[in-house]
């Protein structure tokens, strides 16, 4: 059940990152709004799942895992969206 909640949360975080990318980088949507949403969602889910499984395997506590799941997917999505914009130029 916990993994389902994490996946839904990462879906929402990725959609928010895709929407905010259009606001932050105005007029620079190389693949359109749906491309931003899709890239943000895929990146957030990948980073969130990575954090979900890797952080406990490294010996960190559940608090650190939740902190990583809360912050890293959003930052990862922004970095990937920024790289997409730079690569498209």
C-alpha positions as a printed NumPy array, in Angstrom:
array([[  0.   ,   0.   ,   0.   ],
       [  2.845,   2.409,   0.77 ],
       [  4.369,   2.058,  -2.684],
       [  1.02 ,   2.936,  -4.254],
       [  0.904,   6.165,  -2.254],
       [  4.471,   6.97 ,  -3.308],
       [  3.629,   6.385,  -6.98 ],
       [  0.558,   8.624,  -6.806],
       [  2.547,  11.312,  -4.99 ],
       [  5.307,  11.166,  -7.615],
       [  2.707,  11.404, -10.369],
       [  1.406,  14.61 ,  -8.8  ],
       [  4.917,  15.973,  -8.174],
       [  5.908,  15.297, -11.801],
       [  2.793,  17.032, -13.108],
       [  3.503,  20.033, -10.891],
       [  7.123,  20.135, -12.109],
       [  5.959,  20.019, -15.729],
       [  3.494,  22.848, -15.139],
       [  6.028,  24.982, -13.273],
       [  8.633,  24.447, -15.986],
       [  6.418,  26.341, -18.416],
       [  6.139,  29.205, -15.963],
       [  9.845,  29.301, -15.12 ],
       [ 11.132,  28.999, -18.693],
       [  8.514,  31.035, -20.574],
       [  8.169,  30.332, -24.248],
       [ 10.711,  27.516, -24.189],
       [  8.708,  24.342, -24.595],
       [ 10.581,  22.29 , -27.186],
       [  8.101,  19.422, -27.01 ],
       [  5.036,  21.375, -25.905],
       [  3.18 ,  21.283, -22.595],
       [  2.49 ,  17.557, -22.79 ],
       [  6.204,  16.903, -23.268],
       [  6.946,  18.875, -20.116],
       [  4.324,  16.977, -18.16 ],
       [  5.491,  13.613, -19.464],
       [  9.186,  14.292, -18.807],
       [  8.396,  15.61 , -15.321],
       [  6.212,  12.625, -14.423],
       [  8.641,  10.006, -15.733],
       [ 11.596,  11.622, -13.963],
       [  9.726,  12.082, -10.681],
       [  8.558,   8.458, -10.657],
       [ 12.041,   7.147, -11.487],
       [ 13.756,   9.241,  -8.815],
       [ 11.015,   8.546,  -6.252],
       [ 11.262,   4.781,  -6.739],
       [ 15.031,   4.959,  -6.636],
       [ 14.844,   6.8  ,  -3.324],
       [ 12.212,   4.396,  -2.   ],
       [ 14.449,   1.352,  -2.502],
       [ 18.023,   2.659,  -2.35 ],
       [ 17.939,   4.917,   0.731],
       [ 16.901,   2.11 ,   3.142],
       [ 19.411,  -0.253,   1.503],
       [ 22.131,   2.256,   2.365],
       [ 21.13 ,   2.064,   6.019],
       [ 19.356,   5.386,   6.421],
       [ 16.208,   5.803,   8.496],
       [ 12.639,   6.156,   7.277],
       [ 12.724,   9.891,   8.009],
       [ 15.613,  10.363,   5.601],
       [ 13.78 ,   8.259,   3.016],
       [ 10.652,  10.409,   3.299],
       [ 12.727,  13.584,   3.094],
       [ 14.457,  12.268,  -0.033],
       [ 11.149,  11.268,  -1.596],
       [  9.735,  14.721,  -0.851],
       [ 12.587,  16.785,  -2.312],
       [ 14.645,  14.835,  -4.853],
       [ 11.963,  13.957,  -7.444],
       [ 11.008,  17.615,  -7.876],
       [ 14.63 ,  18.685,  -8.208],
       [ 15.361,  15.796, -10.57 ],
       [ 12.404,  16.703, -12.774],
       [ 13.519,  20.336, -12.972],
       [ 17.057,  19.288, -13.88 ],
       [ 15.842,  16.95 , -16.637],
       [ 13.486,  19.606, -18.026],
       [ 16.32 ,  22.151, -18.009],
       [ 18.622,  19.683, -19.816],
       [ 15.928,  19.019, -22.429],
       [ 15.65 ,  22.752, -23.102],
       [ 19.406,  23.21 , -23.375],
       [ 19.797,  20.177, -25.646],
       [ 17.007,  21.304, -27.983],
       [ 18.673,  24.666, -28.642]])
